[in-house]
C-alpha cells in the first residue's frame, strides 16, 4: 500500500487481518458448536435472561468484537488482496471500499450492542 499523506496504514490492516483470522479459526467454531449442537442437545443450558445479562456486559462487547468486527476486517483484507491479485483493484478506492464496508459493519454491530 502506498503512503497516503505520510501515513502508512498497512500494519494496522495486517493486525486486524491477523486478529480476525484467529477469530475465524477459534471463536466462530466455538460459538457455532455451543449454539447449534450443545445447547439443542441440552449439554449446555441457556436461557434468555442469562444470555441477555451476559451479552449486555463488557464480555458481550468483547464477544461482538471478536465474532463480528474482527472477522469483517479479516474478510475485507482478503477481498482487497484478492482484487489486487486479479488486477481488478489495488488502489486507494479498493482500500476505501473494502475497509470502509468492514468499518460500517463493525459500527453497526456495536451500535446494536449499545442499543440492546
Phi and psi in radians as a Rosetta constraint file:
Dihedral C 1 N 2 CA 2 C 2 CIRCULARHARMONIC -1.270 0.35
Dihedral N 2 CA 2 C 2 N 3 CIRCULARHARMONIC 2.720 0.35
Dihedral C 2 N 3 CA 3 C 3 CIRCULARHARMONIC -1.209 0.35
Dihedral N 3 CA 3 C 3 N 4 CIRCULARHARMONIC 2.369 0.35
Dihedral C 3 N 4 CA 4 C 4 CIRCULARHARMONIC -2.052 0.35
Dihedral N 4 CA 4 C 4 N 5 CIRCULARHARMONIC 1.827 0.35
Dihedral C 4 N 5 CA 5 C 5 CIRCULARHARMONIC 0.968 0.35
Dihedral N 5 CA 5 C 5 N 6 CIRCULARHARMONIC 0.731 0.35
Dihedral C 5 N 6 CA 6 C 6 CIRCULARHARMONIC 1.390 0.35
Dihedral N 6 CA 6 C 6 N 7 CIRCULARHARMONIC 0.050 0.35
Dihedral C 6 N 7 CA 7 C 7 CIRCULARHARMONIC -1.944 0.35
Dihedral N 7 CA 7 C 7 N 8 CIRCULARHARMONIC 2.135 0.35
Dihedral C 7 N 8 CA 8 C 8 CIRCULARHARMONIC -1.838 0.35
Dihedral N 8 CA 8 C 8 N 9 CIRCULARHARMONIC 1.925 0.35
Dihedral C 8 N 9 CA 9 C 9 CIRCULARHARMONIC -1.736 0.35
Dihedral N 9 CA 9 C 9 N 10 CIRCULARHARMONIC -0.020 0.35
Dihedral C 9 N 10 CA 10 C 10 CIRCULARHARMONIC -0.998 0.35
Dihedral N 10 CA 10 C 10 N 11 CIRCULARHARMONIC -0.701 0.35
Dihedral C 10 N 11 CA 11 C 11 CIRCULARHARMONIC -1.064 0.35
Dihedral N 11 CA 11 C 11 N 12 CIRCULARHARMONIC -0.570 0.35
Dihedral C 11 N 12 CA 12 C 12 CIRCULARHARMONIC -1.153 0.35
Dihedral N 12 CA 12 C 12 N 13 CIRCULARHARMONIC -0.806 0.35
Dihedral C 12 N 13 CA 13 C 13 CIRCULARHARMONIC -1.144 0.35
Dihedral N 13 CA 13 C 13 N 14 CIRCULARHARMONIC -0.681 0.35
Dihedral C 13 N 14 CA 14 C 14 CIRCULARHARMONIC -1.160 0.35
Dihedral N 14 CA 14 C 14 N 15 CIRCULARHARMONIC -0.630 0.35
Dihedral C 14 N 15 CA 15 C 15 CIRCULARHARMONIC -1.123 0.35
Dihedral N 15 CA 15 C 15 N 16 CIRCULARHARMONIC -0.786 0.35
Dihedral C 15 N 16 CA 16 C 16 CIRCULARHARMONIC -1.159 0.35
Dihedral N 16 CA 16 C 16 N 17 CIRCULARHARMONIC -0.649 0.35
Dihedral C 16 N 17 CA 17 C 17 CIRCULARHARMONIC -1.068 0.35
Dihedral N 17 CA 17 C 17 N 18 CIRCULARHARMONIC -0.803 0.35
Dihedral C 17 N 18 CA 18 C 18 CIRCULARHARMONIC -1.130 0.35
Dihedral N 18 CA 18 C 18 N 19 CIRCULARHARMONIC -0.811 0.35
Dihedral C 18 N 19 CA 19 C 19 CIRCULARHARMONIC -1.113 0.35
Dihedral N 19 CA 19 C 19 N 20 CIRCULARHARMONIC -0.697 0.35
Dihedral C 19 N 20 CA 20 C 20 CIRCULARHARMONIC -1.133 0.35
Dihedral N 20 CA 20 C 20 N 21 CIRCULARHARMONIC -0.617 0.35
Dihedral C 20 N 21 CA 21 C 21 CIRCULARHARMONIC -1.143 0.35
Dihedral N 21 CA 21 C 21 N 22 CIRCULARHARMONIC -0.693 0.35
Dihedral C 21 N 22 CA 22 C 22 CIRCULARHARMONIC -1.115 0.35
Dihedral N 22 CA 22 C 22 N 23 CIRCULARHARMONIC -0.705 0.35
Dihedral C 22 N 23 CA 23 C 23 CIRCULARHARMONIC -1.132 0.35
Dihedral N 23 CA 23 C 23 N 24 CIRCULARHARMONIC -0.724 0.35
Dihedral C 23 N 24 CA 24 C 24 CIRCULARHARMONIC -1.058 0.35
Dihedral N 24 CA 24 C 24 N 25 CIRCULARHARMONIC -0.660 0.35
Dihedral C 24 N 25 CA 25 C 25 CIRCULARHARMONIC -1.437 0.35
Dihedral N 25 CA 25 C 25 N 26 CIRCULARHARMONIC -0.501 0.35
Dihedral C 25 N 26 CA 26 C 26 CIRCULARHARMONIC -1.984 0.35
Dihedral N 26 CA 26 C 26 N 27 CIRCULARHARMONIC -1.030 0.35
Dihedral C 26 N 27 CA 27 C 27 CIRCULARHARMONIC -1.259 0.35
Dihedral N 27 CA 27 C 27 N 28 CIRCULARHARMONIC -0.792 0.35
Dihedral C 27 N 28 CA 28 C 28 CIRCULARHARMONIC -1.131 0.35
Dihedral N 28 CA 28 C 28 N 29 CIRCULARHARMONIC -0.759 0.35
Dihedral C 28 N 29 CA 29 C 29 CIRCULARHARMONIC -1.092 0.35
Dihedral N 29 CA 29 C 29 N 30 CIRCULARHARMONIC -0.623 0.35
Dihedral C 29 N 30 CA 30 C 30 CIRCULARHARMONIC -1.157 0.35
Dihedral N 30 CA 30 C 30 N 31 CIRCULARHARMONIC -0.748 0.35
Dihedral C 30 N 31 CA 31 C 31 CIRCULARHARMONIC -1.117 0.35
Dihedral N 31 CA 31 C 31 N 32 CIRCULARHARMONIC -0.763 0.35
Dihedral C 31 N 32 CA 32 C 32 CIRCULARHARMONIC -1.082 0.35
Dihedral N 32 CA 32 C 32 N 33 CIRCULARHARMONIC -0.720 0.35
Dihedral C 32 N 33 CA 33 C 33 CIRCULARHARMONIC -1.081 0.35
Dihedral N 33 CA 33 C 33 N 34 CIRCULARHARMONIC -0.820 0.35
Dihedral C 33 N 34 CA 34 C 34 CIRCULARHARMONIC -1.159 0.35
Dihedral N 34 CA 34 C 34 N 35 CIRCULARHARMONIC -0.850 0.35
Dihedral C 34 N 35 CA 35 C 35 CIRCULARHARMONIC -1.448 0.35
Dihedral N 35 CA 35 C 35 N 36 CIRCULARHARMONIC -0.393 0.35
Dihedral C 35 N 36 CA 36 C 36 CIRCULARHARMONIC -1.876 0.35
Dihedral N 36 CA 36 C 36 N 37 CIRCULARHARMONIC -0.299 0.35
Dihedral C 36 N 37 CA 37 C 37 CIRCULARHARMONIC -2.116 0.35
Dihedral N 37 CA 37 C 37 N 38 CIRCULARHARMONIC -1.032 0.35
Dihedral C 37 N 38 CA 38 C 38 CIRCULARHARMONIC -1.199 0.35
Dihedral N 38 CA 38 C 38 N 39 CIRCULARHARMONIC -0.744 0.35
Dihedral C 38 N 39 CA 39 C 39 CIRCULARHARMONIC -1.165 0.35
Dihedral N 39 CA 39 C 39 N 40 CIRCULARHARMONIC -0.822 0.35
Dihedral C 39 N 40 CA 40 C 40 CIRCULARHARMONIC -1.121 0.35
Dihedral N 40 CA 40 C 40 N 41 CIRCULARHARMONIC -0.517 0.35
Dihedral C 40 N 41 CA 41 C 41 CIRCULARHARMONIC -1.389 0.35
Dihedral N 41 CA 41 C 41 N 42 CIRCULARHARMONIC -0.175 0.35
Dihedral C 41 N 42 CA 42 C 42 CIRCULARHARMONIC 1.505 0.35
Dihedral N 42 CA 42 C 42 N 43 CIRCULARHARMONIC 0.110 0.35
Dihedral C 42 N 43 CA 43 C 43 CIRCULARHARMONIC -1.185 0.35
Dihedral N 43 CA 43 C 43 N 44 CIRCULARHARMONIC -0.677 0.35
Dihedral C 43 N 44 CA 44 C 44 CIRCULARHARMONIC -2.053 0.35
Dihedral N 44 CA 44 C 44 N 45 CIRCULARHARMONIC 2.195 0.35
Dihedral C 44 N 45 CA 45 C 45 CIRCULARHARMONIC -1.618 0.35
Dihedral N 45 CA 45 C 45 N 46 CIRCULARHARMONIC 2.177 0.35
Dihedral C 45 N 46 CA 46 C 46 CIRCULARHARMONIC -2.237 0.35
Dihedral N 46 CA 46 C 46 N 47 CIRCULARHARMONIC 2.185 0.35
Dihedral C 46 N 47 CA 47 C 47 CIRCULARHARMONIC -2.058 0.35
Dihedral N 47 CA 47 C 47 N 48 CIRCULARHARMONIC 2.866 0.35
Dihedral C 47 N 48 CA 48 C 48 CIRCULARHARMONIC -1.092 0.35
Dihedral N 48 CA 48 C 48 N 49 CIRCULARHARMONIC -0.696 0.35
Dihedral C 48 N 49 CA 49 C 49 CIRCULARHARMONIC -1.155 0.35
Dihedral N 49 CA 49 C 49 N 50 CIRCULARHARMONIC -0.709 0.35
Dihedral C 49 N 50 CA 50 C 50 CIRCULARHARMONIC -1.107 0.35
Dihedral N 50 CA 50 C 50 N 51 CIRCULARHARMONIC -0.784 0.35
Dihedral C 50 N 51 CA 51 C 51 CIRCULARHARMONIC -1.126 0.35
Dihedral N 51 CA 51 C 51 N 52 CIRCULARHARMONIC -0.722 0.35
Dihedral C 51 N 52 CA 52 C 52 CIRCULARHARMONIC -1.153 0.35
Dihedral N 52 CA 52 C 52 N 53 CIRCULARHARMONIC -0.717 0.35
Dihedral C 52 N 53 CA 53 C 53 CIRCULARHARMONIC -1.161 0.35
Dihedral N 53 CA 53 C 53 N 54 CIRCULARHARMONIC -0.728 0.35
Dihedral C 53 N 54 CA 54 C 54 CIRCULARHARMONIC -1.211 0.35
Dihedral N 54 CA 54 C 54 N 55 CIRCULARHARMONIC -0.774 0.35
Dihedral C 54 N 55 CA 55 C 55 CIRCULARHARMONIC -1.198 0.35
Dihedral N 55 CA 55 C 55 N 56 CIRCULARHARMONIC -0.487 0.35
Dihedral C 55 N 56 CA 56 C 56 CIRCULARHARMONIC -1.370 0.35
Dihedral N 56 CA 56 C 56 N 57 CIRCULARHARMONIC -0.114 0.35
Dihedral C 56 N 57 CA 57 C 57 CIRCULARHARMONIC -1.551 0.35
Dihedral N 57 CA 57 C 57 N 58 CIRCULARHARMONIC 3.141 0.35
Dihedral C 57 N 58 CA 58 C 58 CIRCULARHARMONIC -1.140 0.35
Dihedral N 58 CA 58 C 58 N 59 CIRCULARHARMONIC -0.476 0.35
Dihedral C 58 N 59 CA 59 C 59 CIRCULARHARMONIC -1.112 0.35
Dihedral N 59 CA 59 C 59 N 60 CIRCULARHARMONIC -0.631 0.35
Dihedral C 59 N 60 CA 60 C 60 CIRCULARHARMONIC -1.153 0.35
Dihedral N 60 CA 60 C 60 N 61 CIRCULARHARMONIC -0.644 0.35
Dihedral C 60 N 61 CA 61 C 61 CIRCULARHARMONIC -1.129 0.35
Dihedral N 61 CA 61 C 61 N 62 CIRCULARHARMONIC -0.763 0.35
Dihedral C 61 N 62 CA 62 C 62 CIRCULARHARMONIC -1.161 0.35
Dihedral N 62 CA 62 C 62 N 63 CIRCULARHARMONIC -0.627 0.35
Dihedral C 62 N 63 CA 63 C 63 CIRCULARHARMONIC -1.075 0.35
Dihedral N 63 CA 63 C 63 N 64 CIRCULARHARMONIC -0.790 0.35
Dihedral C 63 N 64 CA 64 C 64 CIRCULARHARMONIC -1.066 0.35
Dihedral N 64 CA 64 C 64 N 65 CIRCULARHARMONIC -0.757 0.35
Dihedral C 64 N 65 CA 65 C 65 CIRCULARHARMONIC -1.124 0.35
Dihedral N 65 CA 65 C 65 N 66 CIRCULARHARMONIC -0.702 0.35
Dihedral C 65 N 66 CA 66 C 66 CIRCULARHARMONIC -1.319 0.35
Dihedral N 66 CA 66 C 66 N 67 CIRCULARHARMONIC -0.537 0.35
Dihedral C 66 N 67 CA 67 C 67 CIRCULARHARMONIC -1.763 0.35
Dihedral N 67 CA 67 C 67 N 68 CIRCULARHARMONIC -0.368 0.35
Dihedral C 67 N 68 CA 68 C 68 CIRCULARHARMONIC -2.040 0.35
Dihedral N 68 CA 68 C 68 N 69 CIRCULARHARMONIC -0.942 0.35
Dihedral C 68 N 69 CA 69 C 69 CIRCULARHARMONIC -1.212 0.35
Dihedral N 69 CA 69 C 69 N 70 CIRCULARHARMONIC -0.898 0.35
Dihedral C 69 N 70 CA 70 C 70 CIRCULARHARMONIC -1.138 0.35
Dihedral N 70 CA 70 C 70 N 71 CIRCULARHARMONIC -0.761 0.35
Dihedral C 70 N 71 CA 71 C 71 CIRCULARHARMONIC -1.105 0.35
Dihedral N 71 CA 71 C 71 N 72 CIRCULARHARMONIC -0.479 0.35
Dihedral C 71 N 72 CA 72 C 72 CIRCULARHARMONIC -1.116 0.35
Dihedral N 72 CA 72 C 72 N 73 CIRCULARHARMONIC -0.745 0.35
Dihedral C 72 N 73 CA 73 C 73 CIRCULARHARMONIC -1.232 0.35
Dihedral N 73 CA 73 C 73 N 74 CIRCULARHARMONIC -0.580 0.35
Dihedral C 73 N 74 CA 74 C 74 CIRCULARHARMONIC -1.079 0.35
Dihedral N 74 CA 74 C 74 N 75 CIRCULARHARMONIC -0.839 0.35
Dihedral C 74 N 75 CA 75 C 75 CIRCULARHARMONIC -1.121 0.35
Dihedral N 75 CA 75 C 75 N 76 CIRCULARHARMONIC -0.710 0.35
Dihedral C 75 N 76 CA 76 C 76 CIRCULARHARMONIC -1.077 0.35
Dihedral N 76 CA 76 C 76 N 77 CIRCULARHARMONIC -0.726 0.35
Dihedral C 76 N 77 CA 77 C 77 CIRCULARHARMONIC -1.136 0.35
Dihedral N 77 CA 77 C 77 N 78 CIRCULARHARMONIC -0.732 0.35
Dihedral C 77 N 78 CA 78 C 78 CIRCULARHARMONIC -1.148 0.35
Dihedral N 78 CA 78 C 78 N 79 CIRCULARHARMONIC -0.717 0.35
Dihedral C 78 N 79 CA 79 C 79 CIRCULARHARMONIC -1.124 0.35
Dihedral N 79 CA 79 C 79 N 80 CIRCULARHARMONIC -0.773 0.35
Dihedral C 79 N 80 CA 80 C 80 CIRCULARHARMONIC -1.061 0.35
Dihedral N 80 CA 80 C 80 N 81 CIRCULARHARMONIC -0.793 0.35
Dihedral C 80 N 81 CA 81 C 81 CIRCULARHARMONIC -1.262 0.35
Dihedral N 81 CA 81 C 81 N 82 CIRCULARHARMONIC -0.514 0.35
Dihedral C 81 N 82 CA 82 C 82 CIRCULARHARMONIC -1.143 0.35
Dihedral N 82 CA 82 C 82 N 83 CIRCULARHARMONIC -0.737 0.35
Dihedral C 82 N 83 CA 83 C 83 CIRCULARHARMONIC -1.092 0.35
Dihedral N 83 CA 83 C 83 N 84 CIRCULARHARMONIC -0.694 0.35
Dihedral C 83 N 84 CA 84 C 84 CIRCULARHARMONIC -1.108 0.35
Dihedral N 84 CA 84 C 84 N 85 CIRCULARHARMONIC -0.755 0.35
Dihedral C 84 N 85 CA 85 C 85 CIRCULARHARMONIC -1.124 0.35
Dihedral N 85 CA 85 C 85 N 86 CIRCULARHARMONIC -0.590 0.35
Dihedral C 85 N 86 CA 86 C 86 CIRCULARHARMONIC -1.450 0.35
Dihedral N 86 CA 86 C 86 N 87 CIRCULARHARMONIC 0.021 0.35
Dihedral C 86 N 87 CA 87 C 87 CIRCULARHARMONIC 1.088 0.35
Dihedral N 87 CA 87 C 87 N 88 CIRCULARHARMONIC 0.499 0.35
Dihedral C 87 N 88 CA 88 C 88 CIRCULARHARMONIC -1.616 0.35
Dihedral N 88 CA 88 C 88 N 89 CIRCULARHARMONIC -0.690 0.35
Dihedral C 88 N 89 CA 89 C 89 CIRCULARHARMONIC -2.631 0.35
Dihedral N 89 CA 89 C 89 N 90 CIRCULARHARMONIC 3.039 0.35
Dihedral C 89 N 90 CA 90 C 90 CIRCULARHARMONIC 2.837 0.35
Dihedral N 90 CA 90 C 90 N 91 CIRCULARHARMONIC -0.057 0.35
Dihedral C 90 N 91 CA 91 C 91 CIRCULARHARMONIC -1.623 0.35
Dihedral N 91 CA 91 C 91 N 92 CIRCULARHARMONIC -2.804 0.35
Dihedral C 91 N 92 CA 92 C 92 CIRCULARHARMONIC -1.069 0.35
Dihedral N 92 CA 92 C 92 N 93 CIRCULARHARMONIC -0.678 0.35
Dihedral C 92 N 93 CA 93 C 93 CIRCULARHARMONIC -1.186 0.35
Dihedral N 93 CA 93 C 93 N 94 CIRCULARHARMONIC -0.640 0.35
Dihedral C 93 N 94 CA 94 C 94 CIRCULARHARMONIC -1.176 0.35
Dihedral N 94 CA 94 C 94 N 95 CIRCULARHARMONIC -0.628 0.35
Dihedral C 94 N 95 CA 95 C 95 CIRCULARHARMONIC -1.113 0.35
Dihedral N 95 CA 95 C 95 N 96 CIRCULARHARMONIC -0.828 0.35
Dihedral C 95 N 96 CA 96 C 96 CIRCULARHARMONIC -1.099 0.35
Dihedral N 96 CA 96 C 96 N 97 CIRCULARHARMONIC -0.763 0.35
Dihedral C 96 N 97 CA 97 C 97 CIRCULARHARMONIC -1.219 0.35
Dihedral N 97 CA 97 C 97 N 98 CIRCULARHARMONIC -0.873 0.35
Dihedral C 97 N 98 CA 98 C 98 CIRCULARHARMONIC -1.121 0.35
Dihedral N 98 CA 98 C 98 N 99 CIRCULARHARMONIC -0.947 0.35
Dihedral C 98 N 99 CA 99 C 99 CIRCULARHARMONIC -1.294 0.35
Dihedral N 99 CA 99 C 99 N 100 CIRCULARHARMONIC -0.493 0.35
Dihedral C 99 N 100 CA 100 C 100 CIRCULARHARMONIC -1.135 0.35
Dihedral N 100 CA 100 C 100 N 101 CIRCULARHARMONIC -0.752 0.35
Dihedral C 100 N 101 CA 101 C 101 CIRCULARHARMONIC -1.131 0.35
Dihedral N 101 CA 101 C 101 N 102 CIRCULARHARMONIC -0.683 0.35
Dihedral C 101 N 102 CA 102 C 102 CIRCULARHARMONIC -1.112 0.35
Dihedral N 102 CA 102 C 102 N 103 CIRCULARHARMONIC -0.686 0.35
Dihedral C 102 N 103 CA 103 C 103 CIRCULARHARMONIC -1.159 0.35
Dihedral N 103 CA 103 C 103 N 104 CIRCULARHARMONIC -0.702 0.35
Dihedral C 103 N 104 CA 104 C 104 CIRCULARHARMONIC -1.114 0.35
Dihedral N 104 CA 104 C 104 N 105 CIRCULARHARMONIC -0.776 0.35
Dihedral C 104 N 105 CA 105 C 105 CIRCULARHARMONIC -1.060 0.35
Dihedral N 105 CA 105 C 105 N 106 CIRCULARHARMONIC -0.733 0.35
Dihedral C 105 N 106 CA 106 C 106 CIRCULARHARMONIC -1.139 0.35
Dihedral N 106 CA 106 C 106 N 107 CIRCULARHARMONIC -0.803 0.35
Dihedral C 106 N 107 CA 107 C 107 CIRCULARHARMONIC -1.113 0.35
Dihedral N 107 CA 107 C 107 N 108 CIRCULARHARMONIC -0.702 0.35
Dihedral C 107 N 108 CA 108 C 108 CIRCULARHARMONIC -1.106 0.35
Dihedral N 108 CA 108 C 108 N 109 CIRCULARHARMONIC -0.767 0.35
Dihedral C 108 N 109 CA 109 C 109 CIRCULARHARMONIC -1.110 0.35
Dihedral N 109 CA 109 C 109 N 110 CIRCULARHARMONIC -0.736 0.35
Dihedral C 109 N 110 CA 110 C 110 CIRCULARHARMONIC -1.234 0.35
Dihedral N 110 CA 110 C 110 N 111 CIRCULARHARMONIC -0.588 0.35
Dihedral C 110 N 111 CA 111 C 111 CIRCULARHARMONIC -1.092 0.35
Dihedral N 111 CA 111 C 111 N 112 CIRCULARHARMONIC -0.752 0.35
Dihedral C 111 N 112 CA 112 C 112 CIRCULARHARMONIC -1.076 0.35
Dihedral N 112 CA 112 C 112 N 113 CIRCULARHARMONIC -0.724 0.35
Dihedral C 112 N 113 CA 113 C 113 CIRCULARHARMONIC -1.092 0.35
Dihedral N 113 CA 113 C 113 N 114 CIRCULARHARMONIC -0.778 0.35
Dihedral C 113 N 114 CA 114 C 114 CIRCULARHARMONIC -1.219 0.35
Dihedral N 114 CA 114 C 114 N 115 CIRCULARHARMONIC -0.431 0.35
Dihedral C 114 N 115 CA 115 C 115 CIRCULARHARMONIC -1.745 0.35
Dihedral N 115 CA 115 C 115 N 116 CIRCULARHARMONIC 0.053 0.35
